[in-house]
């Protein structure tokens, strides 16, 4: 609980990495109730700051329609932004996405 409180404080101050960590906690119900809408909101805040983990995770949300509308085009755009920053998971996701569409 203390860790979540500290991550929330940092996330509220605009720290993109903290936003991603907190979003992950909401996304998978780690240390708090699962809330995919809040997870997507936090991933978006991080992604808008250019954070590649936020971009990748928000892309995954768009692929699954998890907390956001399902949108393959937006997912591919986000994966590409993160992949261009060298984010390995985004590079893999983009490659799979391109291969299987």
Short mmCIF file of the C-alpha atoms (twelve columns), coordinates in Angstrom:
data_MODEL
# 
_entry.id   MODEL 
# 
loop_
_atom_site.group_PDB 
_atom_site.id 
_atom_site.type_symbol 
_atom_site.label_atom_id 
_atom_site.label_alt_id 
_atom_site.label_comp_id 
_atom_site.label_asym_id 
_atom_site.label_seq_id 
_atom_site.Cartn_x 
_atom_site.Cartn_y 
_atom_site.Cartn_z 
_atom_site.pdbx_PDB_model_num 
ATOM 1   C CA . UNK A 1   0.000   0.000   0.000   1 
ATOM 2   C CA . UNK A 2   2.817   2.392   0.823   1 
ATOM 3   C CA . UNK A 3   4.465   1.759   -2.550  1 
ATOM 4   C CA . UNK A 4   1.187   2.413   -4.377  1 
ATOM 5   C CA . UNK A 5   0.757   5.659   -2.437  1 
ATOM 6   C CA . UNK A 6   4.249   6.810   -3.414  1 
ATOM 7   C CA . UNK A 7   3.780   5.835   -7.062  1 
ATOM 8   C CA . UNK A 8   0.429   7.651   -7.089  1 
ATOM 9   C CA . UNK A 9   2.051   10.785  -5.690  1 
ATOM 10  C CA . UNK A 10  4.791   10.681  -8.349  1 
ATOM 11  C CA . UNK A 11  2.273   9.884   -11.104 1 
ATOM 12  C CA . UNK A 12  0.112   12.840  -10.085 1 
ATOM 13  C CA . UNK A 13  3.188   15.067  -10.383 1 
ATOM 14  C CA . UNK A 14  3.621   13.911  -13.990 1 
ATOM 15  C CA . UNK A 15  6.362   11.293  -13.607 1 
ATOM 16  C CA . UNK A 16  5.826   9.084   -16.675 1 
ATOM 17  C CA . UNK A 17  7.564   5.981   -15.306 1 
ATOM 18  C CA . UNK A 18  5.491   6.150   -12.126 1 
ATOM 19  C CA . UNK A 19  2.368   6.503   -14.255 1 
ATOM 20  C CA . UNK A 20  3.316   3.279   -16.062 1 
ATOM 21  C CA . UNK A 21  4.003   1.372   -12.853 1 
ATOM 22  C CA . UNK A 22  0.750   2.525   -11.283 1 
ATOM 23  C CA . UNK A 23  -1.143  1.763   -14.509 1 
ATOM 24  C CA . UNK A 24  0.306   -1.745  -14.466 1 
ATOM 25  C CA . UNK A 25  -0.961  -2.213  -10.904 1 
ATOM 26  C CA . UNK A 26  -4.469  -1.187  -12.001 1 
ATOM 27  C CA . UNK A 27  -4.243  -3.184  -15.222 1 
ATOM 28  C CA . UNK A 28  -3.512  -6.459  -13.458 1 
ATOM 29  C CA . UNK A 29  -4.965  -5.823  -9.987  1 
ATOM 30  C CA . UNK A 30  -1.585  -5.870  -8.253  1 
ATOM 31  C CA . UNK A 31  -1.967  -4.387  -4.778  1 
ATOM 32  C CA . UNK A 32  -5.274  -2.757  -5.691  1 
ATOM 33  C CA . UNK A 33  -8.535  -3.654  -7.393  1 
ATOM 34  C CA . UNK A 34  -8.271  -4.126  -11.151 1 
ATOM 35  C CA . UNK A 35  -9.432  -1.035  -13.048 1 
ATOM 36  C CA . UNK A 36  -8.651  -1.172  -16.774 1 
ATOM 37  C CA . UNK A 37  -10.118 2.274   -17.401 1 
ATOM 38  C CA . UNK A 38  -7.751  3.878   -14.884 1 
ATOM 39  C CA . UNK A 39  -4.877  1.805   -16.273 1 
ATOM 40  C CA . UNK A 40  -5.541  3.062   -19.799 1 
ATOM 41  C CA . UNK A 41  -5.827  6.655   -18.551 1 
ATOM 42  C CA . UNK A 42  -2.439  6.417   -16.832 1 
ATOM 43  C CA . UNK A 43  -0.795  4.672   -19.790 1 
ATOM 44  C CA . UNK A 44  -2.127  7.499   -21.988 1 
ATOM 45  C CA . UNK A 45  -0.652  10.167  -19.707 1 
ATOM 46  C CA . UNK A 46  2.749   8.470   -19.910 1 
ATOM 47  C CA . UNK A 47  2.446   7.879   -23.667 1 
ATOM 48  C CA . UNK A 48  1.632   11.540  -24.270 1 
ATOM 49  C CA . UNK A 49  4.934   12.408  -22.593 1 
ATOM 50  C CA . UNK A 50  6.749   10.151  -25.063 1 
ATOM 51  C CA . UNK A 51  7.319   7.308   -22.604 1 
ATOM 52  C CA . UNK A 52  7.882   4.143   -24.693 1 
ATOM 53  C CA . UNK A 53  6.502   1.773   -22.036 1 
ATOM 54  C CA . UNK A 54  3.365   3.893   -21.822 1 
ATOM 55  C CA . UNK A 55  3.054   3.908   -25.614 1 
ATOM 56  C CA . UNK A 56  3.515   0.135   -25.801 1 
ATOM 57  C CA . UNK A 57  1.073   -0.646  -23.017 1 
ATOM 58  C CA . UNK A 58  -1.528  1.769   -24.382 1 
ATOM 59  C CA . UNK A 59  -1.045  0.094   -27.766 1 
ATOM 60  C CA . UNK A 60  -1.774  -3.247  -26.136 1 
ATOM 61  C CA . UNK A 61  -4.912  -1.760  -24.581 1 
ATOM 62  C CA . UNK A 62  -6.057  -0.684  -28.063 1 
ATOM 63  C CA . UNK A 63  -5.372  -4.144  -29.496 1 
ATOM 64  C CA . UNK A 64  -7.536  -5.726  -26.789 1 
ATOM 65  C CA . UNK A 65  -10.113 -2.956  -26.408 1 
ATOM 66  C CA . UNK A 66  -9.147  -2.870  -22.748 1 
ATOM 67  C CA . UNK A 67  -10.127 0.436   -21.133 1 
ATOM 68  C CA . UNK A 68  -10.211 2.113   -24.571 1 
ATOM 69  C CA . UNK A 69  -11.911 1.407   -27.873 1 
ATOM 70  C CA . UNK A 70  -10.366 -1.405  -29.895 1 
ATOM 71  C CA . UNK A 71  -8.329  0.304   -32.628 1 
ATOM 72  C CA . UNK A 72  -5.631  -1.574  -34.526 1 
ATOM 73  C CA . UNK A 73  -4.488  1.537   -36.390 1 
ATOM 74  C CA . UNK A 74  -3.898  3.451   -33.133 1 
ATOM 75  C CA . UNK A 75  -2.151  0.412   -31.634 1 
ATOM 76  C CA . UNK A 76  0.240   0.224   -34.604 1 
ATOM 77  C CA . UNK A 77  0.943   3.976   -34.339 1 
ATOM 78  C CA . UNK A 78  1.793   3.663   -30.652 1 
ATOM 79  C CA . UNK A 79  3.941   0.559   -31.181 1 
ATOM 80  C CA . UNK A 80  5.850   2.392   -33.924 1 
ATOM 81  C CA . UNK A 81  6.504   5.424   -31.687 1 
ATOM 82  C CA . UNK A 82  7.880   3.216   -28.933 1 
ATOM 83  C CA . UNK A 83  9.805   0.958   -31.340 1 
ATOM 84  C CA . UNK A 84  11.550  3.997   -32.814 1 
ATOM 85  C CA . UNK A 85  12.854  4.704   -29.308 1 
ATOM 86  C CA . UNK A 86  14.340  1.213   -29.136 1 
ATOM 87  C CA . UNK A 87  11.683  -0.356  -26.883 1 
ATOM 88  C CA . UNK A 88  12.130  -4.106  -27.440 1 
ATOM 89  C CA . UNK A 89  8.596   -5.145  -26.560 1 
ATOM 90  C CA . UNK A 90  7.191   -2.508  -28.933 1 
ATOM 91  C CA . UNK A 91  9.503   -3.677  -31.703 1 
ATOM 92  C CA . UNK A 92  8.270   -7.238  -31.224 1 
ATOM 93  C CA . UNK A 93  4.619   -6.144  -31.049 1 
ATOM 94  C CA . UNK A 94  4.984   -4.068  -34.194 1 
ATOM 95  C CA . UNK A 95  6.657   -6.940  -36.050 1 
ATOM 96  C CA . UNK A 96  3.903   -9.370  -35.041 1 
ATOM 97  C CA . UNK A 97  1.287   -6.777  -35.904 1 
ATOM 98  C CA . UNK A 98  2.791   -6.245  -39.362 1 
ATOM 99  C CA . UNK A 99  3.129   -9.972  -39.970 1 
ATOM 100 C CA . UNK A 100 -0.390  -10.946 -38.927 1 
ATOM 101 C CA . UNK A 101 -2.183  -7.596  -39.254 1 
# 
